[in-house]
Each structure stands twice: as C-alpha cells, then as structure tokens.
Amino acid sequence: MSTTQLFFACSQYAAATVTAAIRAGLFGPRSEHRRILVATDRSTLPEIGTPLDRMPGFEALRPEFDDICSWNDFIQPFHPADWSPREQDTLLWERALRRAWNLGRGPVEIACESIQGNPSKAVVKIFTDSPVHVYADGLMSYGPTRNKIDPQLGTRIERLLYLDLVPGLRPLLLTEFGVDTEIVPTATFAQVLAELSDAAEDSGHSSEGFPALLLGQYLSAIDVLTADEEQQLHIRMLQGAARLGHRYINFKPHPSAPLSWSRALEVEADRLDVDFRVLDSPVLAEVHYQRLRPALVVGCFSTALLTASTLYGLPVARCGTDVLLGRLAPYQNSNRVPVTIADALLPDLEDLPAVKSWSFSKACQTQEALTDLVSAVGFSMQPSIYPSLRPVAEGYLSRHLNGHTWRYFSRPRLTRLGLPGSAPARLAFISRNSGVRRVVRRARSLNRAILSRD
C-alpha cells in the first residue's frame, strides 16, 4: 500500500523548498508515494489574495505533486491561522479529510512548517499516528523552539529539513528531541528558483542599469513596529541606497502592505532625484534577483537577504535591526534569532565603508563566534528547553559582552538567569519591583516628550 505525503505550504517560497527536497530524493521514490501539496493562505484576508497555485511561475512546481488541495477551502469559514480541532473531534476530522481528499485508509506522512502554529498544529492533531517532517524555509530554524512541545508530538518528528543559508551554522530548532537535521541541497533549490523565474510572467522590471532593490516585510502586522515607524524604515532604506550612489532603486513591498507606503517612497524618491519603481507582482524576491541582478539588496532581517548573498552572490545591507532588537518583546520572541543573525552577519546600510567592503565569504570566517552568539541568545530565550547550552552562553558572555554585543541581550534577563552581565546583587531587585519599573517608564515618557518639543 502506497503512502500519501501531505506537503503543507503557506507561501511560494515554502512550496519551492519542498519541491527541491523532493527532487533531491529526501522524500523517497515517486513510485511509492502519492504526493499532495496543501496550499494555505494565512494572510488576514485570504479571500482577496492570490492562491498559491495561481501565483506566477507555479507551473514549474506543479509536476512534483499528484494533487493540489486547499486547506482554506477545507476548513472554511474558519481562518487557517486560528483554527484547530478540539481533541474529542480529531477522529471525525480525520475521516472527513480522508473522504474529501480521497486518501483512503492508507498511511499518511506530513511535511509542514512551524510545528507550533496552525495549520501544522491542526493537521498533526488530526493525524495522530502519522510521522511528521518539519521543514524550515528561513532563518527561524536557527533559533530555539518557541515553547515546550508535548513529548508525544516531539517524538513523532522524524527530521528537520532546512536551507543552508548560513553555511556552518546548525539549527537549534527541535534539538531538544534529538531530531535529525538534513540540508535541502543548495544547488537543487537554486535550480527550482531558476525554473520558477523562467515560468513567471514578466513583472515589469526596470531596464535601466542594475538597480538597488529594497525589501519590505510588513513588520507592523506582527506588532514589532508601528505603521508609521515601518514607513520611516523604508524611507531610511531609500535614503541609504541613494547615499551609496544608486540612481535606480526598486522596492518590493510585502503583498499585504498598505499602498500608502509605496506612495510615500515615491515622494521621497522625487526629492532625492532617483529613478524609483515599485515591483508589485506576486513573485518571489529571488525571481527579481535573477532578472534584475541588483547592484545592492537592502532589507531588515528578511530571509531573502541571505538567499541574495548565499545563492546569487549579490551585495546586501541591513537596515533597522538595531531598533528591532530593542523592540522585540518578550525577550523570547521567535524573531529574535533571525534579527540577531542579520545584525551580526550583514553590514549596516548607514555604514557606507562597511557596505562597500563587505563580502559573504569574509563574514562567514567568524562562524564560530556567530554559532556561540546564537547559542547564547537561544539559551537566554528558552533556558528550560535548552539547559545544556548554559556553559556556551556563560562562555560567550564572559568573553564577548561589550558595547556592541549588548544589543543582543537584556540585563534583566541575564540577571534572572544568573548569567555574566547580570546586575549587581544589591540592584537585582529593581527589575522585579513593579513600582520602580513604573517610575522608570514615567521618566522615559517625560524624556521623550521633552525631546519631541525640542
């Protein structure tokens, strides 16, 4: 009896990742499996979005799958980011799902993204006996597991598949269960992206020279920045690219971002006297890399910054990571490791000499320090899940904690964990005293008010 493999994908990038894994033979021979791509749209209003299987270039990915199913359609009117079945209903949902997708009674394997968010969380509850393969299509895999996972689920996870975006850096995700890790071959992934680019329709690229490309992420949607702050971040990117001498600048906004942000950038571009275009076609940034060959790629902590440098050898620069490191709350926010990696590895857009002299090969020469930094941050985020990392964290903090690396840590957090950099014992009560914290917040508020009047 053949096994049915369900590949859940929330984005074209995720679908390209699992397609590369299949082509590399990481999911066994085609003859022994029925493969279904389960498309999911987790955006706020999926009803007005473009379904994954109708995005430009999808036909390049289609041949690897026997069927395409929609998770949104199956669970409607519920939203895929929120819905998960009640424990007592899982058997009913399994029967309904097997009937709707013609799964029969045979074995089912699940390949999904973040195991602690829906729809992954929902489907592993429905198929309670199925083995699970987690694949990571970005920098999140290098960080710790967000929360403690039920051991009954953790022991079902057979492996973590990930892209080698930072060569030599090993994922921390799910290591508490001894989950094996496998790299999705970079060459295979690059070939899938090339085919996707060839199949995608022309997206209105500028033919003028080699432009700088700015990447939007829609960080205000996850409450990291306000909408105004994110708009200002994009303007900083534009100004920084212009200061570096780029006269042709393209902006790839997040698909769900407000149109007003692009208009604000157009106004600033006119003031700076640069040729500015918005690339609003729903294609991956990597498609633009292949067609534009940008002279510089600028973003905050987007995974696309690492694919630009690792896969295509393009110059990159980060902008705004210093602000985000101070804003992410709580400290164990799952975006912290991706922001840390971008900040530690990539040059600051506003440091012009650093941008001009930076190369990915030179940055990777400090691999051991980056590995220890990520381990120290990971332990500080989730000490109860990764107690074995305490010696690494203590060693890193003892040797490397300075004016620059403090941005990756929080003194109250270090104090709570008894790590180097803690507040002196006689002052440690401050971080735990609500009255003192209230006075500090009031003082900061007054200080900001005074500065704004100046």
N, C-alpha and C positions, 0 to 999 in steps of 0.2 A: 504494500500500500504506500503510495507516494505521500510525501509530507507537503502541506501547504505552508508557505512562508509569507507572512504579512509584514510588509515594509511600510511603516508609518513615516510620512514626511510632511512637514509644515511649511517647507519652502523649496524653491528650485535648487538651492544650494544643497539642502539635505537630500533631495532626490538624486542630484549628481553624485553625492558622496556614496550613497548605497549602490548606485549604478556602477561606480568604479570598484566598489568592494565585490560586487557580483562578477564583474569582468575579470577581476584578479583571482577568482576562484575561491573567495573566502566564504561562500555560502554553498559550496558543493556543486556537483554537476547538474545541468539544466534538466536532464532526462529524469532525475529522481525527485524533482520538486515542481510544484505549481506555485508560481510567484505572483503575488498581488501587491500592487502599490496602492496604499491607502492615503489619499490626498486629504489634508486637513488645513483649514484656514482658521487660525486663531486670532485674526485681527478683530478690532472692536465691532466692525460692521461687515462680516464676511459676505452678506447678501449682495453688497455692491462691489466686491472685489473681483479680481480675475482668478478663476480656479487654476490650480497648479497645472492641470493637464491641458489648459488652454493658453498658457503663457508662451511667448515667442521662444521657439527652439525646443519645446518639449518633445517633438517628434524624434529628436536624437536620442532621447532616453527611453522612449516607449518600447523598443524591441526587446528589452530585457525582461519585460513583465507580460504575463499571460492575461492579466485583467487589471483594470483601474477602477477602484471603488472610492466613494466619498464618505468620509466619517461624518461630515456635516450633515449630509443627506440622511444618513442612517439614524442619527440621534435627534434630528430636528423635532421640535422647535428649540431644543436646548443648545447652549453655546459650548463648543468643544473645549474651551479653556476652563470652564466651570463645572461641567457635568461629569459625574462619576456614579456608578450604580451603588445602591445600598447592598450591603453584604448579603442580605437574605434574598436579593433578586438576581444575583450573578448567574445562577444556573438558567434562569429564564432568558436573560440577555444572551447567554452563550447559544441557546437554542435558536433564538431569533436571528442572531448574527450568522450562524451556520446556514440557516434557511435562506436569509437574504442574499448571501454571497456564494451560495452553492458549495459550501465547504465539506459537506458530507459528514461522516463520523471519523475521518482520519485524523492523524496527529497534526498539530499546528505549532509553528515556531513564530516568535515575534521578534522583529527588529525595530527598535524605537529610539527616540531621542531621550531627553531628560526623563529619567525614571520616576522623578518625584513631582512631575507636573502632568496635567492632562494634555492630550488623550492617552499618553503612555500609562499613567496611573490607572486609568479606567480599563484599558484593554487587558492589562496583566491581572486585574481583578476578575475580569470576565473569564479569561482562560487560565484558571488557577493552577493547572498542571503543565502548562506549556513552558519550554525553555525560553529564556529571554537573551537577546543580544542587544546591547546598548551601543549606539554609535554616536560619536560626538563630532559635530561639523564645525567646531570653532574652538575658541580659547577656554571655554568653560571646563573642558576635560582636564586642564592642568590644575584646576582648583579642587578644593575638598568637596565631598558630598554635602549637600545643603543641610540636611537634617538626618538624624538616625533613621535607617531603613529597617523595617521589620526583617529579622533574620530569615523568616520563611520566604520572603521575596529575595533577599540578598543572595541566598544560596541557590536560587534559580537562575541568577545572572551568569551566563557562561563566559562572556568576554566583553571587553570594551574595544571597539574599533575607533581609531582616531586618525586624523590627518597630521602628518609630521610637520606642523607649521613652524615649530621652533626646534630644529634638529638637536637631538641630545637631551631635550627636556622630556621627562616621563610624566604621564598623567598621574594625578593624585586621586582623582575620582574613583570611588569604589574599591580602592586598595585595601580598605578595612575588611573586605570579604575575600581577599586574595584573588580577585578577578583577574584573569589573564588579559593582557593588552596585545592588540595587533594593529600594526600600521597599515592603513589603506595606501597602497603604493602611490607615491607622488606622481610618477610618470603616467600611470593609468588615470589618475584623477585629472591631470593636465590634458590628457587626450580626450577625456569626456567633455571637459570645458571647451576644448577646441571644436569638437563636433557640435556642441551646443551653440557656440558662437556662429559657426557656419550655417546652422539651421535657422537661427533667429533672423527676423526681418531687420532691414536697415533701420537703425534708431536715430537717424538724424545727426550723425557725428559731424563735427567741425572738420573742414579740410585744411584749415589754416595751421600749419606747423604742428608741433607736438604740445598740446595744452597741459596745464596743470589740472588735476581732477580732484575736486572736493567731495568728500563722502558724508552724507547726512545719516544720522542714526535714530532720530526721534526719541531722545533721552527723556524729554518731558513726559512722554507717555508712561514711563516707569517711575516717575516722580523723583528722578535724580536731579534734574534741573527744572526751572520754570520755563514756560514757553518763551518768555522774553529773554531769559538767560541763554537758552539754546539758539535763539535767533542771533544774539550777540556773539555766540561762539562761532557760528557760521561766518559772520562778518569778520571776526578775527582771522579765520582761515583765509578768507578772500584777501584781506589786507596783508597777511603774511606772505601769501603767494605772490602778490604784486610787489612787495618789497624785495623779493628774491629775483625780480626782473621778468616774471611771467606776464606776457601781454594777452595770452589766450587762456581763458580759465573756464572750465566746465564744472557744473555742480550736479551731482546725482543725489536727489533728495530721497528720503525714506518714502516708500509708497503711500504711507498713511499721514505724512506730514502736511501741515496747512500750506496752501498755495501762497499765503501772505509772506512766508519766509523767502520764497524764491523771488517775489517782487521786491522785498527789502534788499536782497543781494543785487538785483538789477540796478536799483537806485545807487547803491554804493559802488558798483562797477562803473557806472557812468561817471561818478565823481572821481574815481581812480583812473579813468580813461583806459579801461581794459575791455577786450572783446569777451563777452560773457554769454554762456549758453546753459540752459537747463536741460538735462538728459532725463526725461520723464517716462521713457519707455520701460515697461516692467521686465527688464532683463538684469542679469547679474552684473556686478561691477567687473567681474573677470571678463565678460564679453566686451566691455568698453576697453579694458586693458589690451585685448588682442587687436581691436580695431583702431584704437587711438594711439597706442604706445605712448601714454602720457609721460611728460618730462618730470612730473612730480605727482605723487598721490598723497593727499592730506586728509586726515580724519582724527577722530578722538581715540577710540580703542577698538574700532571695527576689526573683525577677523579679516576683512578684505585688505587691510594694511599689510597683514602678514602674508597673504597669498600674493600680493603685489610684489613683495620683496623676495619671497621664497620661490614662487613658481615662475615669475616673469622677470626677476632681476631689476625691478623698477625702483627709482629713488622714492622714499617715503618720509613723511614727517607727521608727528603727533601734535595735537593742539587741545588744551583743556583738561588734560589728565590730572594736573596739579589741583585744579578745582574739584574734580570728581573725587579724588582720594580723600579730600576733607569733607565731602558731602555724603558719601555712601553711608547709609545707616539702616540697620545696626551694623556694627563692625563686620559681622559675618555675612553681609550682603554678598550674594554669589557673583556679582560683577567685580568684586574687589581684585581677584587674581587676574582676570583679563586686563583690567586697568593697570595693575601693577606691572604686568609683563610689557604692555605697550609703553608705559612710562620709563621702565628700566632699559628697554632694548632699543627704542626708536628715538631719533633726535627731535628736540623741541623745535617747532616751526619758527619760534621767535628767537632762536639762537642760530643766526644765519651761518656762521662758520661751521657749526656742528652739522647743519643740514647739508652743506656743500661737501664736507669731508667724510660723511658717514657712509659706511658700506655694511651690508648684512654679514659678510664673512668676518669683518673686524668685530662686529657686535657679538657674534657667536663665540669669539675667543674667550669671552668672560662667562662661559657656560656654567662653570662650577659655582661661581658667585650667584648667578641667576637661579640655579637649582636650589641653593641654600636659602636664597631670599624667598622663593615661592614656598619652600617647606616651612620657613619661619612664619610667613603670613598665613599659610594653611593651618598650622598648629594654633596660631593666635585666634583664628576664626572658629575652629572646631576642636578644641583641646580634648574633649571627652571622646571624640571619634578617632583621633589620631594621637593617643598618648605617647606612642613610640617616637614621635617627632620632637618631643621636648628637648633632648640633647642637641639636635640640629638647630632648633630655634635659639637655645641658650648660646651655642657657639657662634651663630651668625650675629646675634645682638651684641655679644661681648666684643666681637672683632670689628663689626661694620656699622654700628649705630652712630650716625653723625648728622650734621646739619641737613644733608641731602636725603639720607635714608629714613629720617624720622617721618617723612610724609607717608610711609607705608604702614606706620604703626600708630597706636593710640596709647598715651601714657596711662590713662585709667585702665585700659585693657591689660597692659603689661603688668600694672600693679595688682590687678585682680588675679592674674595668673602667676605672680611671683617671678617674673622674668627680668633679665637685665634691662635697665631703663625705667624700672618702677620708680614711683615717687618715694621719697624717704618715708620710713615707717611712721614718723610723727606727723606727716602730712597726708598719709594714705586715706585718712577718714574723710578728706574733702570730697573725693569722687563719690563717696557713699552717702553724703549728707545732703538731703534734698533742699534744706534751707540755704546752704552755701551755693548749691548749683543754681537756685533761683536768683540769688543776688548776682552771680556771675552773668547769667542770661540778661538780667536787667541792665547791668553795666555795659555789656556788649551792645544791647539795643540802643542805649543812650549814646554810645560812642558812634554807632552807625548813623544815628540821626544828626549828630553834630557834624560828622564828616560830609553828609549829604548836603547840609546847608552851606558848608564851605565851598 
